[in-house]
Amino acid sequence: MAIYSPLRSRRLAAQQVEATQRLLTFELCTQSFAIPLDRIHKVMTLNAPGDRASHRLYGDPHQTGVSLTTYQGNELVVIDVGHRIFGNADVLLPTQSQADQITASVTPAVRYLLIVQPEPDRLVGVPIDSPPSIQSMPISAFKPLPAIYQQHSQIHCVSAMSIDLPDRPSIFLLDVAALARPE
């Protein structure tokens, strides 16, 4: 039987537990980004040489940053976040000749495809180049981006940025619903 201690009870009551959010983090063009873990459906390899389960992208001849892949027997729309944010389709989606060069190199880079769920009945693919990792971050660390920054940078799929974290770089929080909407 546990002994009740008023001192221990007061000490535990004084400790405030800060709410955290679990995020899947990754890098694009040396910037850190995150997606809430509850919006991630699956993480898979993309264009991995020799990996039979790897998925291939197709259907973007004009380098618009929107392509297709097959997932579970259905067409899945893949949206290049690098193209949306940085305006450069070559950031993440190489042309077929570039993909062949990567495949021919001695140490090919493994790429990943995040299957995210912007709505309960809808899936969208997001290609990334860095291995994703799961992190817990305090919700209070995320602050909305200044409106003037969003207007001038034309970034509509980033909802907030983490600040005030001394041991971590700033992380942009992606709004999955806004990412899936047409520009």
N, C-alpha and C positions, 0 to 999 in steps of 0.2 A: 504494500500500500504506500502510495506517495504521500509525503508529508507536505502540507500546505505551508508555504513561507510567504508572508506578506512582503518581505524585502525582495524576494525573487519576482513576485507578481508585479511589484512597482517597477522593477528594473526592466522587465519584459514589456510592460506597458509604455515605458519611456522610449523604447526602440521603435522607430517608425519604419515600416517596411515600404520601400519605394516601389511603385508599380513599374514593371519592365515589360518589354515587348520582345518576342523572339523574331529575329530577322535572318534572312539569307543574304549575305553580303558578297560582293564581287567587285572587280575593278574594270573600268572602261577608260582607255586613254589616260591612265594614271590618276583617275578620280574614283573614289569609292562610292558605290551605290548599294542600296538595300531594298528588299521587297519583304513585306510581312510574311512570316512563315506560313500563316494560315491561308495565304493566297497561292502557295506553291503546290501544284498537283504532283509534279515529278521532275527529276533532273536526269538527263541522259547525255551520252556523248554524241557529238556531231561530227560527221565526216572523219571519223577515226579510221586510219588505214588498218585493215586486217580485222576490224571489229564488225562482226556480222550483224550485231544489234544496233550499230550506229545508224543514224538518220542522215539523209542527204537533203539539201535545200535545192529548190528549182522554182522557176516561174517568175524571175525578176530580171528580164532582159534589159530593162532601162535603168537599172540600179536605183530603184525608188526606195529600197529599204523594206519592202513588203514582199515576201515570198511564200512558198508552200513547202510542206513536207507531209509524209504519210505517217499517221499515228493511229494505231489500233484499227487499221483498215479504212480510215477516213482522212480527208484532206484537212490539214491544220494550217491556219494562217500563222506565219512567222513574221514578227515585227522587229526590225533591227533598231534597238534602242540607241546605239551609237549614231546611226543615221538621223534618228529623230532629234537627238540632243545636239550632236556636233555637226550635223549636216553633211556627213561624208559616208557614203555607202561602203567605201573601201575599208572603213575602220574595222568592221566585223565580217562583212560578207564579201569574200574575195571572188573575183571572176573565176571561171573554170580553169583558165591558164594559170592563175595564181594558186588555185587549189592544187593543180597538178605539180607546180613547183614546190609547194609545201609538202606534198606527198613524196616527192622525189628527194627531199632533203634528208640528211642523215638522222636528225632528231625532229620529227614532225611535232608540232604543237597540238595538244589535245584541246579541242573546243567542246563546249557544253551547250545544251539546249534546255532552258528552263521552260517547263509547261506550267503556265500560270492560269489562274481562274479569276478573270475580272468579274464574272457574274456566275451564279450557281450552275447554270446549264451551258456555259461557254468556256472553251479552252483556247489559249493563244500561246504560241511559242516565242521565246525570247533568247536569241543566241548570245553567248558571252565567251570571252577568251580566257578568263582566269578561273581557276577552280573556286567554286563557291564555298563559303563557310557559314556556319550557324553561330550567331552571336545574340546575347541578351543585352539589351540597352535600356536604360531608364527612359520612360516616356517623356519625362520632363526635359531630357537632353535635346529633343527635337523642337525646333522653332520654325515657324512658317518663313518661307523665303520672302524678302521684300517685294512688294508688288511691282515696283519700278524695275527690279532685276528681271522678274518674269516677263514684263512687257518688252524690255529691250533685248533680252536674250531669246525671246520666242520659245521658251521652254514651258510646255504645258503638261508634261507628264511627271514632273518632279513636284511633290507636294510640300516637302520640308527638308531641312538640313540639320544635322546634329551639330551642336556646338557645346562648349564648356566641358569637353572631355579631355583632360590633360594627357592621358596615355594612349589616345586613339586619334587618327586623322578624322577630319570632317567627313560625314557620310550623307549623301543625298538620298532621301527616301522617295522611291518611285511610286506614283499613283497608278496602280495596275488598270483601274477602270479608265482613266484618262489616256493611258498608253494604248488601249484597245480601240479607242474612238478614232475615227478618221480625222485628219488635220483639217 
